[in-house]
Amino acid sequence: MILLDNNYRFNVSETLFVFALESEAGNVFDGMNKLITGIGKVNASIALTKAIIHQKPKLIINLGSAGSSRFNKGEVICCRNFIQRDMDVRGLGFLEYETPLSGIPVVLEHGHFMGGLQEGICGTGDSFEMNHINDAYNVIDMEAYPLALIAKMENIPFLCLKYISDDAGDNAAEDWTVQVHLAAHAFKKILFPTE
């Protein structure tokens, strides 16, 4: 069982565990409903949509690595607020990060809380961000926003946990390469603490 917000319980068999890369999942989630989407917003959107159609999960959990200049490497951060950090149509009078004519707020809110974790605002974009200086978001990834949006549109409970693999600074690529392999075990300790 997976317990969220100290109230909601979900069977592991009805949960879809969504990762961008196999290296983020390791072998910890073998034998579970594991989805590897590939990198980026488009790949994540396509893969999750197909999985929802075929598997009809009761809960979607996005687990993956992320950068942050606010949180420390090795921490797991819960995200319930998401920004599409590469959406910029200010030249036509829209707000930064606003998707024009969509009715979707700049900060998308969707997801449950996992007790004991700090919360972050996840900025998703199709770039590996280095030298992060933006205060609008403090967790940086490449897939969570569309996963949260699709889960919200399909009325499926959603949990997003991000393992901080780098500081989104000059050494981000080197740090990510080392840290990404530690993510799966950190997620297991949080989701299945009695194992």
mmCIF file of the C-alpha atoms, coordinates in Angstrom:
data_MODEL
# 
_entry.id   MODEL 
# 
loop_
_atom_site.group_PDB 
_atom_site.id 
_atom_site.type_symbol 
_atom_site.label_atom_id 
_atom_site.label_alt_id 
_atom_site.label_comp_id 
_atom_site.label_asym_id 
_atom_site.label_entity_id 
_atom_site.label_seq_id 
_atom_site.pdbx_PDB_ins_code 
_atom_site.Cartn_x 
_atom_site.Cartn_y 
_atom_site.Cartn_z 
_atom_site.occupancy 
_atom_site.B_iso_or_equiv 
_atom_site.pdbx_formal_charge 
_atom_site.auth_seq_id 
_atom_site.auth_comp_id 
_atom_site.auth_asym_id 
_atom_site.auth_atom_id 
_atom_site.pdbx_PDB_model_num 
ATOM 1   C CA . MET A 1 1   ? 0.000  0.000  0.000   1.00 0.00 ? 1   MET A CA 1 
ATOM 2   C CA . ILE A 1 2   ? 1.046  3.563  -0.690  1.00 0.00 ? 2   ILE A CA 1 
ATOM 3   C CA . LEU A 1 3   ? -0.165 6.164  1.804   1.00 0.00 ? 3   LEU A CA 1 
ATOM 4   C CA . LEU A 1 4   ? -0.559 9.789  0.657   1.00 0.00 ? 4   LEU A CA 1 
ATOM 5   C CA . ASP A 1 5   ? -1.503 12.874 2.658   1.00 0.00 ? 5   ASP A CA 1 
ATOM 6   C CA . ASN A 1 6   ? -1.954 10.536 5.658   1.00 0.00 ? 6   ASN A CA 1 
ATOM 7   C CA . ASN A 1 7   ? -5.446 9.734  4.306   1.00 0.00 ? 7   ASN A CA 1 
ATOM 8   C CA . TYR A 1 8   ? -5.379 8.209  0.836   1.00 0.00 ? 8   TYR A CA 1 
ATOM 9   C CA . ARG A 1 9   ? -4.266 4.604  0.310   1.00 0.00 ? 9   ARG A CA 1 
ATOM 10  C CA . PHE A 1 10  ? -3.510 3.015  -3.057  1.00 0.00 ? 10  PHE A CA 1 
ATOM 11  C CA . ASN A 1 11  ? -2.595 -0.546 -3.955  1.00 0.00 ? 11  ASN A CA 1 
ATOM 12  C CA . VAL A 1 12  ? 0.820  -0.891 -5.563  1.00 0.00 ? 12  VAL A CA 1 
ATOM 13  C CA . SER A 1 13  ? -0.775 -3.047 -8.284  1.00 0.00 ? 13  SER A CA 1 
ATOM 14  C CA . GLU A 1 14  ? -3.011 -0.119 -9.320  1.00 0.00 ? 14  GLU A CA 1 
ATOM 15  C CA . THR A 1 15  ? -0.179 2.424  -9.303  1.00 0.00 ? 15  THR A CA 1 
ATOM 16  C CA . LEU A 1 16  ? 1.796  3.477  -12.370 1.00 0.00 ? 16  LEU A CA 1 
ATOM 17  C CA . PHE A 1 17  ? 5.414  4.429  -11.567 1.00 0.00 ? 17  PHE A CA 1 
ATOM 18  C CA . VAL A 1 18  ? 6.626  6.845  -14.246 1.00 0.00 ? 18  VAL A CA 1 
ATOM 19  C CA . PHE A 1 19  ? 10.315 7.531  -14.934 1.00 0.00 ? 19  PHE A CA 1 
ATOM 20  C CA . ALA A 1 20  ? 12.043 9.289  -17.817 1.00 0.00 ? 20  ALA A CA 1 
ATOM 21  C CA . LEU A 1 21  ? 15.008 6.912  -17.782 1.00 0.00 ? 21  LEU A CA 1 
ATOM 22  C CA . GLU A 1 22  ? 15.697 3.337  -16.776 1.00 0.00 ? 22  GLU A CA 1 
ATOM 23  C CA . SER A 1 23  ? 18.709 4.580  -14.791 1.00 0.00 ? 23  SER A CA 1 
ATOM 24  C CA . GLU A 1 24  ? 16.338 6.527  -12.496 1.00 0.00 ? 24  GLU A CA 1 
ATOM 25  C CA . ALA A 1 25  ? 14.351 3.369  -11.724 1.00 0.00 ? 25  ALA A CA 1 
ATOM 26  C CA . GLY A 1 26  ? 17.229 0.904  -11.509 1.00 0.00 ? 26  GLY A CA 1 
ATOM 27  C CA . ASN A 1 27  ? 15.942 -2.572 -10.683 1.00 0.00 ? 27  ASN A CA 1 
ATOM 28  C CA . VAL A 1 28  ? 14.107 -1.363 -7.558  1.00 0.00 ? 28  VAL A CA 1 
ATOM 29  C CA . PHE A 1 29  ? 10.770 -1.093 -9.377  1.00 0.00 ? 29  PHE A CA 1 
ATOM 30  C CA . ASP A 1 30  ? 11.029 -4.296 -11.419 1.00 0.00 ? 30  ASP A CA 1 
ATOM 31  C CA . GLY A 1 31  ? 7.848  -6.328 -11.153 1.00 0.00 ? 31  GLY A CA 1 
ATOM 32  C CA . MET A 1 32  ? 5.721  -3.201 -10.653 1.00 0.00 ? 32  MET A CA 1 
ATOM 33  C CA . ASN A 1 33  ? 3.771  -1.164 -13.201 1.00 0.00 ? 33  ASN A CA 1 
ATOM 34  C CA . LYS A 1 34  ? 6.799  0.816  -14.388 1.00 0.00 ? 34  LYS A CA 1 
ATOM 35  C CA . LEU A 1 35  ? 6.720  3.200  -17.347 1.00 0.00 ? 35  LEU A CA 1 
ATOM 36  C CA . ILE A 1 36  ? 9.887  4.596  -18.925 1.00 0.00 ? 36  ILE A CA 1 
ATOM 37  C CA . THR A 1 37  ? 8.848  7.597  -21.030 1.00 0.00 ? 37  THR A CA 1 
ATOM 38  C CA . GLY A 1 38  ? 12.108 8.833  -22.482 1.00 0.00 ? 38  GLY A CA 1 
ATOM 39  C CA . ILE A 1 39  ? 13.418 12.351 -22.046 1.00 0.00 ? 39  ILE A CA 1 
ATOM 40  C CA . GLY A 1 40  ? 11.362 15.490 -22.662 1.00 0.00 ? 40  GLY A CA 1 
ATOM 41  C CA . LYS A 1 41  ? 7.820  16.782 -22.546 1.00 0.00 ? 41  LYS A CA 1 
ATOM 42  C CA . VAL A 1 42  ? 6.641  15.244 -25.819 1.00 0.00 ? 42  VAL A CA 1 
ATOM 43  C CA . ASN A 1 43  ? 7.946  11.758 -25.061 1.00 0.00 ? 43  ASN A CA 1 
ATOM 44  C CA . ALA A 1 44  ? 6.495  11.910 -21.548 1.00 0.00 ? 44  ALA A CA 1 
ATOM 45  C CA . SER A 1 45  ? 3.088  13.023 -22.854 1.00 0.00 ? 45  SER A CA 1 
ATOM 46  C CA . ILE A 1 46  ? 2.846  10.305 -25.482 1.00 0.00 ? 46  ILE A CA 1 
ATOM 47  C CA . ALA A 1 47  ? 3.987  7.501  -23.186 1.00 0.00 ? 47  ALA A CA 1 
ATOM 48  C CA . LEU A 1 48  ? 1.710  8.448  -20.293 1.00 0.00 ? 48  LEU A CA 1 
ATOM 49  C CA . THR A 1 49  ? -1.344 8.890  -22.530 1.00 0.00 ? 49  THR A CA 1 
ATOM 50  C CA . LYS A 1 50  ? -0.849 5.414  -24.005 1.00 0.00 ? 50  LYS A CA 1 
ATOM 51  C CA . ALA A 1 51  ? -0.337 3.905  -20.544 1.00 0.00 ? 51  ALA A CA 1 
ATOM 52  C CA . ILE A 1 52  ? -3.516 5.495  -19.187 1.00 0.00 ? 52  ILE A CA 1 
ATOM 53  C CA . ILE A 1 53  ? -5.535 4.093  -22.086 1.00 0.00 ? 53  ILE A CA 1 
ATOM 54  C CA . HIS A 1 54  ? -4.196 0.560  -21.662 1.00 0.00 ? 54  HIS A CA 1 
ATOM 55  C CA . GLN A 1 55  ? -3.553 0.284  -17.911 1.00 0.00 ? 55  GLN A CA 1 
ATOM 56  C CA . LYS A 1 56  ? -6.104 2.658  -16.368 1.00 0.00 ? 56  LYS A CA 1 
ATOM 57  C CA . PRO A 1 57  ? -4.050 3.367  -13.213 1.00 0.00 ? 57  PRO A CA 1 
ATOM 58  C CA . LYS A 1 58  ? -5.702 4.579  -10.010 1.00 0.00 ? 58  LYS A CA 1 
ATOM 59  C CA . LEU A 1 59  ? -2.558 6.541  -9.054  1.00 0.00 ? 59  LEU A CA 1 
ATOM 60  C CA . ILE A 1 60  ? 0.321  7.967  -11.101 1.00 0.00 ? 60  ILE A CA 1 
ATOM 61  C CA . ILE A 1 61  ? 3.667  8.499  -9.378  1.00 0.00 ? 61  ILE A CA 1 
ATOM 62  C CA . ASN A 1 62  ? 6.344  10.425 -11.249 1.00 0.00 ? 62  ASN A CA 1 
ATOM 63  C CA . LEU A 1 63  ? 9.799  9.631  -9.894  1.00 0.00 ? 63  LEU A CA 1 
ATOM 64  C CA . GLY A 1 64  ? 12.926 11.128 -11.340 1.00 0.00 ? 64  GLY A CA 1 
ATOM 65  C CA . SER A 1 65  ? 16.037 13.188 -11.013 1.00 0.00 ? 65  SER A CA 1 
ATOM 66  C CA . ALA A 1 66  ? 16.048 16.967 -10.968 1.00 0.00 ? 66  ALA A CA 1 
ATOM 67  C CA . GLY A 1 67  ? 18.341 19.911 -10.443 1.00 0.00 ? 67  GLY A CA 1 
ATOM 68  C CA . SER A 1 68  ? 17.993 22.548 -7.770  1.00 0.00 ? 68  SER A CA 1 
ATOM 69  C CA . SER A 1 69  ? 19.969 25.503 -6.494  1.00 0.00 ? 69  SER A CA 1 
ATOM 70  C CA . ARG A 1 70  ? 17.769 25.593 -3.371  1.00 0.00 ? 70  ARG A CA 1 
ATOM 71  C CA . PHE A 1 71  ? 17.645 21.958 -2.229  1.00 0.00 ? 71  PHE A CA 1 
ATOM 72  C CA . ASN A 1 72  ? 20.644 19.739 -1.525  1.00 0.00 ? 72  ASN A CA 1 
ATOM 73  C CA . LYS A 1 73  ? 21.914 16.893 -3.654  1.00 0.00 ? 73  LYS A CA 1 
ATOM 74  C CA . GLY A 1 74  ? 20.465 13.617 -2.395  1.00 0.00 ? 74  GLY A CA 1 
ATOM 75  C CA . GLU A 1 75  ? 17.227 15.126 -1.054  1.00 0.00 ? 75  GLU A CA 1 
ATOM 76  C CA . VAL A 1 76  ? 13.844 13.940 -2.313  1.00 0.00 ? 76  VAL A CA 1 
ATOM 77  C CA . ILE A 1 77  ? 11.413 16.805 -2.892  1.00 0.00 ? 77  ILE A CA 1 
ATOM 78  C CA . CYS A 1 78  ? 7.645  16.540 -3.330  1.00 0.00 ? 78  CYS A CA 1 
ATOM 79  C CA . CYS A 1 79  ? 6.214  18.737 -6.111  1.00 0.00 ? 79  CYS A CA 1 
ATOM 80  C CA . ARG A 1 80  ? 2.557  19.726 -6.388  1.00 0.00 ? 80  ARG A CA 1 
ATOM 81  C CA . ASN A 1 81  ? 3.099  22.938 -8.360  1.00 0.00 ? 81  ASN A CA 1 
ATOM 82  C CA . PHE A 1 82  ? 4.481  22.961 -11.892 1.00 0.00 ? 82  PHE A CA 1 
ATOM 83  C CA . ILE A 1 83  ? 5.641  25.592 -14.380 1.00 0.00 ? 83  ILE A CA 1 
ATOM 84  C CA . GLN A 1 84  ? 6.338  25.057 -18.063 1.00 0.00 ? 84  GLN A CA 1 
ATOM 85  C CA . ARG A 1 85  ? 9.641  26.936 -17.910 1.00 0.00 ? 85  ARG A CA 1 
ATOM 86  C CA . ASP A 1 86  ? 10.265 27.099 -21.658 1.00 0.00 ? 86  ASP A CA 1 
ATOM 87  C CA . MET A 1 87  ? 6.838  28.542 -22.537 1.00 0.00 ? 87  MET A CA 1 
ATOM 88  C CA . ASP A 1 88  ? 7.419  32.198 -23.389 1.00 0.00 ? 88  ASP A CA 1 
ATOM 89  C CA . VAL A 1 89  ? 4.862  34.123 -25.451 1.00 0.00 ? 89  VAL A CA 1 
ATOM 90  C CA . ARG A 1 90  ? 5.364  37.491 -23.767 1.00 0.00 ? 90  ARG A CA 1 
ATOM 91  C CA . GLY A 1 91  ? 5.891  39.021 -27.211 1.00 0.00 ? 91  GLY A CA 1 
ATOM 92  C CA . LEU A 1 92  ? 2.144  38.575 -27.811 1.00 0.00 ? 92  LEU A CA 1 
ATOM 93  C CA . GLY A 1 93  ? 1.145  39.980 -24.419 1.00 0.00 ? 93  GLY A CA 1 
ATOM 94  C CA . PHE A 1 94  ? 0.889  36.775 -22.409 1.00 0.00 ? 94  PHE A CA 1 
ATOM 95  C CA . LEU A 1 95  ? 2.541  36.171 -19.049 1.00 0.00 ? 95  LEU A CA 1 
ATOM 96  C CA . GLU A 1 96  ? 5.870  34.394 -18.844 1.00 0.00 ? 96  GLU A CA 1 
ATOM 97  C CA . TYR A 1 97  ? 5.207  30.602 -18.679 1.00 0.00 ? 97  TYR A CA 1 
ATOM 98  C CA . GLU A 1 98  ? 1.552  31.054 -19.713 1.00 0.00 ? 98  GLU A CA 1 
ATOM 99  C CA . THR A 1 99  ? 0.267  28.713 -22.401 1.00 0.00 ? 99  THR A CA 1 
ATOM 100 C CA . PRO A 1 100 ? -1.801 31.033 -24.618 1.00 0.00 ? 100 PRO A CA 1 
ATOM 101 C CA . LEU A 1 101 ? -5.549 30.515 -24.859 1.00 0.00 ? 101 LEU A CA 1 
ATOM 102 C CA . SER A 1 102 ? -5.429 27.291 -22.815 1.00 0.00 ? 102 SER A CA 1 
ATOM 103 C CA . GLY A 1 103 ? -7.136 28.365 -19.601 1.00 0.00 ? 103 GLY A CA 1 
ATOM 104 C CA . ILE A 1 104 ? -4.307 26.681 -17.696 1.00 0.00 ? 104 ILE A CA 1 
ATOM 105 C CA . PRO A 1 105 ? -2.826 28.876 -14.962 1.00 0.00 ? 105 PRO A CA 1 
ATOM 106 C CA . VAL A 1 106 ? 0.865  29.793 -15.093 1.00 0.00 ? 106 VAL A CA 1 
ATOM 107 C CA . VAL A 1 107 ? 1.453  27.577 -12.049 1.00 0.00 ? 107 VAL A CA 1 
ATOM 108 C CA . LEU A 1 108 ? -0.310 24.256 -12.537 1.00 0.00 ? 108 LEU A CA 1 
ATOM 109 C CA . GLU A 1 109 ? -1.437 22.774 -9.230  1.00 0.00 ? 109 GLU A CA 1 
ATOM 110 C CA . HIS A 1 110 ? -2.040 19.028 -9.047  1.00 0.00 ? 110 HIS A CA 1 
ATOM 111 C CA . GLY A 1 111 ? -0.835 16.301 -6.784  1.00 0.00 ? 111 GLY A CA 1 
ATOM 112 C CA . HIS A 1 112 ? -0.707 14.775 -3.358  1.00 0.00 ? 112 HIS A CA 1 
ATOM 113 C CA . PHE A 1 113 ? 1.745  15.382 -0.558  1.00 0.00 ? 113 PHE A CA 1 
ATOM 114 C CA . MET A 1 114 ? 4.078  12.754 0.864   1.00 0.00 ? 114 MET A CA 1 
ATOM 115 C CA . GLY A 1 115 ? 4.581  13.304 4.591   1.00 0.00 ? 115 GLY A CA 1 
ATOM 116 C CA . GLY A 1 116 ? 7.998  14.279 5.868   1.00 0.00 ? 116 GLY A CA 1 
ATOM 117 C CA . LEU A 1 117 ? 9.242  15.784 2.605   1.00 0.00 ? 117 LEU A CA 1 
ATOM 118 C CA . GLN A 1 118 ? 9.931  19.366 1.651   1.00 0.00 ? 118 GLN A CA 1 
ATOM 119 C CA . GLU A 1 119 ? 7.872  20.834 -1.185  1.00 0.00 ? 119 GLU A CA 1 
ATOM 120 C CA . GLY A 1 120 ? 9.206  22.479 -4.297  1.00 0.00 ? 120 GLY A CA 1 
ATOM 121 C CA . ILE A 1 121 ? 7.889  24.157 -7.433  1.00 0.00 ? 121 ILE A CA 1 
ATOM 122 C CA . CYS A 1 122 ? 8.956  22.156 -10.476 1.00 0.00 ? 122 CYS A CA 1 
ATOM 123 C CA . GLY A 1 123 ? 9.977  23.995 -13.633 1.00 0.00 ? 123 GLY A CA 1 
ATOM 124 C CA . THR A 1 124 ? 9.767  21.635 -16.608 1.00 0.00 ? 124 THR A CA 1 
ATOM 125 C CA . GLY A 1 125 ? 11.380 22.339 -19.955 1.00 0.00 ? 125 GLY A CA 1 
ATOM 126 C CA . ASP A 1 126 ? 13.083 20.698 -22.890 1.00 0.00 ? 126 ASP A CA 1 
ATOM 127 C CA . SER A 1 127 ? 16.575 21.745 -21.857 1.00 0.00 ? 127 SER A CA 1 
ATOM 128 C CA . PHE A 1 128 ? 19.112 20.654 -19.255 1.00 0.00 ? 128 PHE A CA 1 
ATOM 129 C CA . GLU A 1 129 ? 19.235 23.869 -17.255 1.00 0.00 ? 129 GLU A CA 1 
ATOM 130 C CA . MET A 1 130 ? 22.580 25.049 -15.903 1.00 0.00 ? 130 MET A CA 1 
ATOM 131 C CA . ASN A 1 131 ? 23.378 28.305 -14.096 1.00 0.00 ? 131 ASN A CA 1 
ATOM 132 C CA . HIS A 1 132 ? 19.822 28.492 -12.727 1.00 0.00 ? 132 HIS A CA 1 
ATOM 133 C CA . ILE A 1 133 ? 18.895 32.003 -11.561 1.00 0.00 ? 133 ILE A CA 1 
ATOM 134 C CA . ASN A 1 134 ? 15.082 31.990 -11.728 1.00 0.00 ? 134 ASN A CA 1 
ATOM 135 C CA . ASP A 1 135 ? 13.016 32.369 -8.532  1.00 0.00 ? 135 ASP A CA 1 
ATOM 136 C CA . ALA A 1 136 ? 9.705  31.197 -10.039 1.00 0.00 ? 136 ALA A CA 1 
ATOM 137 C CA . TYR A 1 137 ? 10.673 27.522 -9.586  1.00 0.00 ? 137 TYR A CA 1 
ATOM 138 C CA . ASN A 1 138 ? 13.243 25.722 -7.470  1.00 0.00 ? 138 ASN A CA 1 
ATOM 139 C CA . VAL A 1 139 ? 13.220 22.176 -8.864  1.00 0.00 ? 139 VAL A CA 1 
ATOM 140 C CA . ILE A 1 140 ? 14.225 21.698 -12.504 1.00 0.00 ? 140 ILE A CA 1 
ATOM 141 C CA . ASP A 1 141 ? 13.259 18.719 -14.666 1.00 0.00 ? 141 ASP A CA 1 
ATOM 142 C CA . MET A 1 142 ? 12.231 17.803 -18.202 1.00 0.00 ? 142 MET A CA 1 
ATOM 143 C CA . GLU A 1 143 ? 8.980  15.753 -17.839 1.00 0.00 ? 143 GLU A CA 1 
ATOM 144 C CA . ALA A 1 144 ? 6.824  16.503 -14.765 1.00 0.00 ? 144 ALA A CA 1 
ATOM 145 C CA . TYR A 1 145 ? 4.636  19.340 -16.097 1.00 0.00 ? 145 TYR A CA 1 
ATOM 146 C CA . PRO A 1 146 ? 2.877  17.369 -18.862 1.00 0.00 ? 146 PRO A CA 1 
ATOM 147 C CA . LEU A 1 147 ? 2.552  14.321 -16.588 1.00 0.00 ? 147 LEU A CA 1 
ATOM 148 C CA . ALA A 1 148 ? 0.815  16.441 -13.935 1.00 0.00 ? 148 ALA A CA 1 
ATOM 149 C CA . LEU A 1 149 ? -1.370 18.132 -16.553 1.00 0.00 ? 149 LEU A CA 1 
ATOM 150 C CA . ILE A 1 150 ? -2.494 14.850 -18.110 1.00 0.00 ? 150 ILE A CA 1 
ATOM 151 C CA . ALA A 1 151 ? -3.196 13.320 -14.688 1.00 0.00 ? 151 ALA A CA 1 
ATOM 152 C CA . LYS A 1 152 ? -5.243 16.397 -13.763 1.00 0.00 ? 152 LYS A CA 1 
ATOM 153 C CA . MET A 1 153 ? -7.186 16.372 -17.031 1.00 0.00 ? 153 MET A CA 1 
ATOM 154 C CA . GLU A 1 154 ? -7.909 12.655 -16.585 1.00 0.00 ? 154 GLU A CA 1 
ATOM 155 C CA . ASN A 1 155 ? -8.820 13.138 -12.900 1.00 0.00 ? 155 ASN A CA 1 
ATOM 156 C CA . ILE A 1 156 ? -6.158 10.675 -11.724 1.00 0.00 ? 156 ILE A CA 1 
ATOM 157 C CA . PRO A 1 157 ? -4.400 11.205 -8.378  1.00 0.00 ? 157 PRO A CA 1 
ATOM 158 C CA . PHE A 1 158 ? -0.771 12.191 -8.886  1.00 0.00 ? 158 PHE A CA 1 
ATOM 159 C CA . LEU A 1 159 ? 2.380  12.172 -6.785  1.00 0.00 ? 159 LEU A CA 1 
ATOM 160 C CA . CYS A 1 160 ? 5.636  13.718 -7.979  1.00 0.00 ? 160 CYS A CA 1 
ATOM 161 C CA . LEU A 1 161 ? 8.889  13.018 -6.142  1.00 0.00 ? 161 LEU A CA 1 
ATOM 162 C CA . LYS A 1 162 ? 12.168 14.403 -7.443  1.00 0.00 ? 162 LYS A CA 1 
ATOM 163 C CA . TYR A 1 163 ? 15.607 13.256 -6.344  1.00 0.00 ? 163 TYR A CA 1 
ATOM 164 C CA . ILE A 1 164 ? 17.973 16.234 -6.417  1.00 0.00 ? 164 ILE A CA 1 
ATOM 165 C CA . SER A 1 165 ? 20.898 15.059 -8.507  1.00 0.00 ? 165 SER A CA 1 
ATOM 166 C CA . ASP A 1 166 ? 22.646 18.365 -9.148  1.00 0.00 ? 166 ASP A CA 1 
ATOM 167 C CA . ASP A 1 167 ? 22.646 22.046 -8.239  1.00 0.00 ? 167 ASP A CA 1 
ATOM 168 C CA . ALA A 1 168 ? 21.665 23.270 -11.725 1.00 0.00 ? 168 ALA A CA 1 
ATOM 169 C CA . GLY A 1 169 ? 25.034 25.009 -11.823 1.00 0.00 ? 169 GLY A CA 1 
ATOM 170 C CA . ASP A 1 170 ? 28.276 24.703 -13.772 1.00 0.00 ? 170 ASP A CA 1 
ATOM 171 C CA . ASN A 1 171 ? 28.891 21.094 -12.667 1.00 0.00 ? 171 ASN A CA 1 
ATOM 172 C CA . ALA A 1 172 ? 25.307 19.911 -13.149 1.00 0.00 ? 172 ALA A CA 1 
ATOM 173 C CA . ALA A 1 173 ? 26.046 17.443 -15.937 1.00 0.00 ? 173 ALA A CA 1 
ATOM 174 C CA . GLU A 1 174 ? 28.878 15.766 -14.010 1.00 0.00 ? 174 GLU A CA 1 
ATOM 175 C CA . ASP A 1 175 ? 26.852 15.635 -10.784 1.00 0.00 ? 175 ASP A CA 1 
ATOM 176 C CA . TRP A 1 176 ? 23.796 14.202 -12.545 1.00 0.00 ? 176 TRP A CA 1 
ATOM 177 C CA . THR A 1 177 ? 25.832 11.374 -14.061 1.00 0.00 ? 177 THR A CA 1 
ATOM 178 C CA . VAL A 1 178 ? 26.956 10.258 -10.590 1.00 0.00 ? 178 VAL A CA 1 
ATOM 179 C CA . GLN A 1 179 ? 23.776 10.955 -8.610  1.00 0.00 ? 179 GLN A CA 1 
ATOM 180 C CA . VAL A 1 180 ? 21.078 9.603  -10.945 1.00 0.00 ? 180 VAL A CA 1 
ATOM 181 C CA . HIS A 1 181 ? 21.881 6.002  -10.002 1.00 0.00 ? 181 HIS A CA 1 
ATOM 182 C CA . LEU A 1 182 ? 21.109 6.706  -6.328  1.00 0.00 ? 182 LEU A CA 1 
ATOM 183 C CA . ALA A 1 183 ? 17.561 7.920  -6.986  1.00 0.00 ? 183 ALA A CA 1 
ATOM 184 C CA . ALA A 1 184 ? 15.715 4.586  -7.042  1.00 0.00 ? 184 ALA A CA 1 
ATOM 185 C CA . HIS A 1 185 ? 16.893 3.532  -3.590  1.00 0.00 ? 185 HIS A CA 1 
ATOM 186 C CA . ALA A 1 186 ? 15.943 6.927  -2.138  1.00 0.00 ? 186 ALA A CA 1 
ATOM 187 C CA . PHE A 1 187 ? 12.436 6.578  -3.618  1.00 0.00 ? 187 PHE A CA 1 
ATOM 188 C CA . LYS A 1 188 ? 12.084 3.040  -2.245  1.00 0.00 ? 188 LYS A CA 1 
ATOM 189 C CA . LYS A 1 189 ? 12.876 4.196  1.315   1.00 0.00 ? 189 LYS A CA 1 
ATOM 190 C CA . ILE A 1 190 ? 10.133 6.825  1.104   1.00 0.00 ? 190 ILE A CA 1 
ATOM 191 C CA . LEU A 1 191 ? 7.424  4.828  -0.695  1.00 0.00 ? 191 LEU A CA 1 
ATOM 192 C CA . PHE A 1 192 ? 8.032  1.467  0.991   1.00 0.00 ? 192 PHE A CA 1 
ATOM 193 C CA . PRO A 1 193 ? 9.565  2.302  4.392   1.00 0.00 ? 193 PRO A CA 1 
ATOM 194 C CA . THR A 1 194 ? 8.827  -1.098 5.959   1.00 0.00 ? 194 THR A CA 1 
ATOM 195 C CA . GLU A 1 195 ? 10.671 -3.151 3.327   1.00 0.00 ? 195 GLU A CA 1 
# 
